[in-house]
Amino acid sequence: MRTTVGIIGAGPAGLLLARLLRNAGIDSVVLESRDRGYVEQRQRAGILEQGTADVLRAAGAGERLDREGLRHDGIELRYDRKRHRVDFPALTGGRSVTVYAQTEVCKDLIALQLKEGGPLLFEAEALAVEGADTDHPRVRFRHDGREDVLDCGYVVGCDGFWGVSRTAIPAELTRVFERVYPFGWLGVLADVPPSHDELVYARHDRGFALLSMRSPAVSRLYLQVPEGTDAEAWSDEEIWAELERRFETDDDWTLERGPITQKSVTPMRSYVHEPMRHGRLFLAGDAAHIVPPTGAKGLNLAVGDVVTFARALVHERETGSAELLDAYSQTCLRRVWQAERFSYDMTTLLHRLPGASPFEERLQLARLERIASSRAAETDLAEGYTGFPFG
Ligand SMILES: Cc1cc2nc3c(=O)[nH]c(=O)nc-3n(C[C@H](O)[C@H](O)[C@H](O)COP(=O)(O)OP(=O)(O)OC[C@H]3O[C@@H](n4cnc5c(N)ncnc54)[C@H](O)[C@@H]3O)c2cc1C
């Protein structure tokens, strides 16, 4: 089997890349180790930056997003029983975000790919990338019980944090930057309309809580829990009671309860792999970097990477110059590090850090007060949340 761009992984990065390349007249093959149902149901991100929504629309994947996505013009910060709204358009010259689940982005892109795009093979597991630093990189993969080889002009590793593509970059050329946090998020889906029409980020002495949503009828709620917590150790009653405590305010706001349909714990990590390119192998999305979900950046970073790659390859096709491909890693990493900084700031601003001294806790509240009282500090948050420009 032969193609111009071999794409490993059919998460948001791989699927969007296949679509962008198809629209530019460049052929690709996508290999995905899991089945279609699994990829379409995997609950993850839900906030699209303005730039991400614009890219999906321009790629022809915006129809259902525009119909069902919920435009959000702000978030609420909650601390010390107080509420402060951050107004994105007023602070950023009109920018906003859209609530539209990653599962729905993937469903839309899969449907388009199967209808109009090149091959998308499910249950096709990449085993290794070979010859990354030659003109003829190859992906060895297993499909339908037998091994095969995909000969490529370029390979893009979109196979997430646990994928194989990163391992094809020699260790002596690699630097890894990592921070693992001593807590995670217990996330639940509940069949109840969200109790607030925008996301609520709550800092509480008992730990962080987030009120989010998947649709007008489905709430997504999170609680900070110690690292290694088993989701099943929390009863539904305990989850609702703890959420109520952490969202408490001085006014008459109340949290509506409903049936919990799913619960899971997400570990929290910051991770960057440098470089993001080796020869003709390019890493994109979670294969190269992870952010804690507090800043809602993971999916948006994946989109930025594949837009950068697609532009660079089109530039090479049109001008014969590989300058943008050569600059891929630096271009992506500039944006990646801004998102790492923002996600780290949001995480340390809002979570209860084990071992934090009373002094550090007062500083955390002072940072929140600063955002609530200074337009400059608030603008910095709004700019980061609505997204950094693509390179
Ligand atoms: C539990 C969880 C919750 C999250 N919540 C949020 C959130 O609330 N907000 C936010 O912004 N971000 C969140 N994220 C992060 C966000 O979902 C990711 O940043 C995003 O999925 C990255 O997309 P991707 O395409 O790079 O990788 P992925 O979505 O991980 O896709 C990688 C794909 O590659 C496939 N694959 C792996 N290995 C192979 C192989 N060897 N061969 C073939 N295919 C392979 C995988 O099956 C997968 O389909 C969350 C992540 C997790 C894990």
The ligand as an SDF file (V2000), in Angstrom:
LIG
                    3D

 53 58  0  0  0  0  0  0  0  0999 V2000
   -9.8890   11.1880   29.6270 C   0  0  0  0  0  0  0  0  0  0  0  0
   -9.5200   12.4700   28.9090 C   0  0  0  0  0  0  0  0  0  0  0  0
  -10.2800   13.6300   29.1020 C   0  0  0  0  0  0  0  0  0  0  0  0
   -9.9440   14.8120   28.4320 C   0  0  0  0  0  0  0  0  0  0  0  0
  -10.6730   15.9410   28.6540 N   0  0  0  0  0  0  0  0  0  0  0  0
  -10.3420   17.0840   27.9940 C   0  0  0  0  0  0  0  0  0  0  0  0
  -11.0660   18.2790   28.1790 C   0  0  0  0  0  0  0  0  0  0  0  0
  -12.0060   18.3280   28.9610 O   0  0  0  0  0  0  0  0  0  0  0  0
  -10.6670   19.3840   27.4830 N   0  0  0  0  0  0  0  0  0  0  0  0
   -9.6290   19.3630   26.5800 C   0  0  0  0  0  0  0  0  0  0  0  0
   -9.3040   20.3510   25.9080 O   0  0  0  0  0  0  0  0  0  0  0  0
   -8.9330   18.2400   26.3960 N   0  0  0  0  0  0  0  0  0  0  0  0
   -9.2730   17.1230   27.0690 C   0  0  0  0  0  0  0  0  0  0  0  0
   -8.5620   16.0030   26.8590 N   0  0  0  0  0  0  0  0  0  0  0  0
   -7.5050   16.0790   25.8740 C   0  0  0  0  0  0  0  0  0  0  0  0
   -8.0410   15.9450   24.4290 C   0  0  0  0  0  0  0  0  0  0  0  0
   -9.0920   15.0320   24.4070 O   0  0  0  0  0  0  0  0  0  0  0  0
   -6.8740   15.5280   23.5650 C   0  0  0  0  0  0  0  0  0  0  0  0
   -5.9250   16.5690   23.6060 O   0  0  0  0  0  0  0  0  0  0  0  0
   -7.2770   15.2090   22.1250 C   0  0  0  0  0  0  0  0  0  0  0  0
   -7.9890   14.0080   22.0670 O   0  0  0  0  0  0  0  0  0  0  0  0
   -6.0200   15.1010   21.2510 C   0  0  0  0  0  0  0  0  0  0  0  0
   -6.3570   14.5920   20.0020 O   0  0  0  0  0  0  0  0  0  0  0  0
   -5.3430   13.6580   19.2230 P   0  0  0  0  0  0  0  0  0  0  0  0
   -6.0080   13.3730   17.9200 O   0  0  0  0  0  0  0  0  0  0  0  0
   -3.9950   14.2500   19.2350 O   0  0  0  0  0  0  0  0  0  0  0  0
   -5.2000   12.3310   20.0950 O   0  0  0  0  0  0  0  0  0  0  0  0
   -6.2740   11.2340   20.4950 P   0  0  0  0  0  0  0  0  0  0  0  0
   -7.6300   11.8230   20.5860 O   0  0  0  0  0  0  0  0  0  0  0  0
   -5.7160   10.5160   21.6790 O   0  0  0  0  0  0  0  0  0  0  0  0
   -6.2890   10.2490   19.2570 O   0  0  0  0  0  0  0  0  0  0  0  0
   -5.2440    9.3340   19.0120 C   0  0  0  0  0  0  0  0  0  0  0  0
   -5.8070    8.1800   18.1960 C   0  0  0  0  0  0  0  0  0  0  0  0
   -4.7440    7.3140   17.8210 O   0  0  0  0  0  0  0  0  0  0  0  0
   -5.1580    5.9850   17.9950 C   0  0  0  0  0  0  0  0  0  0  0  0
   -3.9360    5.1670   18.1470 N   0  0  0  0  0  0  0  0  0  0  0  0
   -3.1360    5.0750   19.2260 C   0  0  0  0  0  0  0  0  0  0  0  0
   -2.1170    4.2270   18.9880 N   0  0  0  0  0  0  0  0  0  0  0  0
   -2.2910    3.7960   17.7160 C   0  0  0  0  0  0  0  0  0  0  0  0
   -1.5630    2.8900   16.8770 C   0  0  0  0  0  0  0  0  0  0  0  0
   -0.4500    2.2830   17.3180 N   0  0  0  0  0  0  0  0  0  0  0  0
   -2.0050    2.6550   15.6230 N   0  0  0  0  0  0  0  0  0  0  0  0
   -3.1320    3.2790   15.1650 C   0  0  0  0  0  0  0  0  0  0  0  0
   -3.8690    4.1240   15.9150 N   0  0  0  0  0  0  0  0  0  0  0  0
   -3.4380    4.3950   17.1760 C   0  0  0  0  0  0  0  0  0  0  0  0
   -6.0390    6.0370   19.2240 C   0  0  0  0  0  0  0  0  0  0  0  0
   -6.9270    4.9230   19.2950 O   0  0  0  0  0  0  0  0  0  0  0  0
   -6.7750    7.3400   19.0100 C   0  0  0  0  0  0  0  0  0  0  0  0
   -7.9660    7.1600   18.2760 O   0  0  0  0  0  0  0  0  0  0  0  0
   -8.8550   14.8260   27.5300 C   0  0  0  0  0  0  0  0  0  0  0  0
   -8.1040   13.6600   27.3370 C   0  0  0  0  0  0  0  0  0  0  0  0
   -8.4100   12.4970   28.0250 C   0  0  0  0  0  0  0  0  0  0  0  0
   -7.5540   11.2640   27.8190 C   0  0  0  0  0  0  0  0  0  0  0  0
  1  2  1  0
  2  3  1  0
  2 52  2  0
  3  4  2  0
  4  5  1  0
  4 50  1  0
  5  6  2  0
  6  7  1  0
  6 13  1  0
  7  8  2  0
  7  9  1  0
  9 10  1  0
 10 11  2  0
 10 12  1  0
 12 13  2  0
 13 14  1  0
 14 15  1  0
 14 50  1  0
 15 16  1  0
 16 17  1  0
 16 18  1  0
 18 19  1  0
 18 20  1  0
 20 21  1  0
 20 22  1  0
 22 23  1  0
 23 24  1  0
 24 25  2  0
 24 26  1  0
 24 27  1  0
 27 28  1  0
 28 29  2  0
 28 30  1  0
 28 31  1  0
 31 32  1  0
 32 33  1  0
 33 34  1  0
 33 48  1  0
 34 35  1  0
 35 36  1  0
 35 46  1  0
 36 37  1  0
 36 45  1  0
 37 38  2  0
 38 39  1  0
 39 40  1  0
 39 45  2  0
 40 41  1  0
 40 42  2  0
 42 43  1  0
 43 44  2  0
 44 45  1  0
 46 47  1  0
 46 48  1  0
 48 49  1  0
 50 51  2  0
 51 52  1  0
 52 53  1  0
M  END
$$$$
